[in-house]
Amino acid sequence: MIHEKGYAEPCRAETRPVWLIGLSFDSKTRRLVDFDVEKFAAGEL
């Protein structure tokens, strides 16, 4: 979803590593049910 929605676009020119972190919560229990983490080197996005 992070890639699909373009949330990382403002960081494209960043000179430092960029971490994309996605969290998914259960709407009934309000608990974390899934996560995804990706690290990109500078200019790699």
NUPABA-389619 format. One line per 10 residues: number of its first residue (from 1); for each residue x negated, y negated, z of N, C-alpha, C. Coordinates in nm, 3 decimals. Atoms other than C-alpha are relative to their C-alpha. Example, Ala and Ser with C-alpha at 12.3 -4.5 7.8 and 13.67 -1.06 7.14 Angstrom:
1	-0.089,0.119,0.000,-1.230,0.450,0.780,-0.090,-0.120,0.000  0.082,0.119,-0.006,-1.367,0.106,0.714,0.077,-0.109,0.073
This chain:
1	-0.082,0.120,0.000,0.000,0.000,0.000,-0.087,-0.126,0.000  0.089,0.117,-0.005,-0.288,-0.236,0.072,-0.043,-0.038,-0.142  0.043,0.025,0.138,-0.409,-0.200,-0.286,0.118,-0.045,-0.086  -0.118,0.031,0.082,-0.058,-0.212,-0.436,0.052,-0.141,0.023  -0.051,0.133,-0.035,0.043,-0.532,-0.254,-0.102,-0.111,-0.023  0.102,0.101,0.027,-0.287,-0.709,-0.326,-0.047,-0.076,0.122  0.040,0.069,-0.123,-0.359,-0.794,0.038,-0.149,-0.030,0.005  0.145,0.018,-0.006,-0.734,-0.765,-0.020,-0.051,-0.102,-0.101  0.044,0.094,0.105,-0.747,-1.009,-0.315,-0.073,-0.123,0.054  0.073,0.117,-0.051,-0.847,-1.312,-0.102,-0.142,0.032,0.046
11	0.133,-0.042,-0.047,-1.153,-1.112,0.015,-0.091,0.045,-0.113  0.076,-0.051,0.114,-1.273,-1.022,-0.334,-0.138,-0.066,-0.012  0.127,0.071,0.014,-1.551,-1.286,-0.331,-0.084,0.002,0.129  0.069,-0.006,-0.128,-1.658,-1.207,0.026,-0.141,0.058,-0.017  0.139,-0.046,0.008,-2.033,-1.159,0.074,-0.034,0.103,0.108  0.018,-0.100,-0.105,-1.990,-0.931,0.375,0.085,0.122,-0.031  -0.085,-0.117,0.020,-1.847,-0.578,0.388,0.145,-0.032,0.041  -0.141,0.023,-0.028,-1.465,-0.572,0.389,0.063,0.133,0.043  -0.070,-0.117,-0.050,-1.257,-0.325,0.591,0.149,-0.017,-0.029  -0.144,-0.001,0.022,-0.905,-0.242,0.477,0.059,0.102,0.098
21	-0.058,-0.086,-0.103,-0.695,-0.099,0.760,0.152,0.000,-0.017  -0.145,-0.014,0.015,-0.342,0.032,0.710,0.056,0.081,0.116  -0.065,-0.068,-0.112,-0.115,0.131,1.000,0.145,0.026,-0.033  -0.140,-0.036,0.023,0.219,0.308,0.984,0.063,0.035,0.134  -0.069,-0.021,-0.126,0.465,0.300,1.273,0.135,0.066,-0.022  -0.132,-0.060,0.002,0.773,0.509,1.344,0.099,-0.106,0.048  -0.095,0.106,-0.034,1.072,0.273,1.350,0.084,0.033,0.124  -0.081,-0.038,-0.116,1.256,0.472,1.620,-0.082,0.001,0.129  0.081,-0.012,-0.121,0.976,0.546,1.866,-0.099,-0.115,0.016  0.095,0.113,0.000,0.762,0.243,1.774,-0.143,0.045,0.033
31	0.135,-0.053,-0.022,0.453,0.461,1.788,-0.074,0.010,-0.133  0.086,-0.017,0.118,0.164,0.482,1.547,0.010,0.144,-0.048  -0.013,-0.135,0.054,0.218,0.780,1.316,-0.105,0.031,-0.106  0.100,-0.024,0.103,-0.048,0.733,1.048,-0.087,-0.124,-0.016  0.088,0.113,0.027,-0.345,0.516,0.959,-0.097,0.037,-0.111  0.098,-0.020,0.106,-0.596,0.471,0.679,-0.100,-0.114,0.009  0.108,0.100,-0.009,-0.931,0.290,0.685,-0.093,0.019,-0.120  0.095,-0.003,0.112,-1.151,0.201,0.388,-0.098,-0.115,0.018  0.103,0.103,-0.007,-1.479,0.010,0.387,-0.056,-0.022,-0.140  0.055,0.037,0.129,-1.600,-0.175,0.080,-0.120,-0.090,0.022
41	0.118,0.086,-0.004,-1.945,-0.326,0.031,0.034,-0.133,-0.066  -0.021,0.132,0.057,-1.971,-0.690,-0.068,0.011,0.010,-0.153  -0.021,0.002,0.144,-1.834,-0.741,-0.420,0.053,0.129,-0.060  -0.045,-0.130,0.047,-1.704,-0.385,-0.445,0.152,0.010,-0.021  -0.147,-0.006,0.010,-1.330,-0.461,-0.420,0.047,-0.012,-0.142
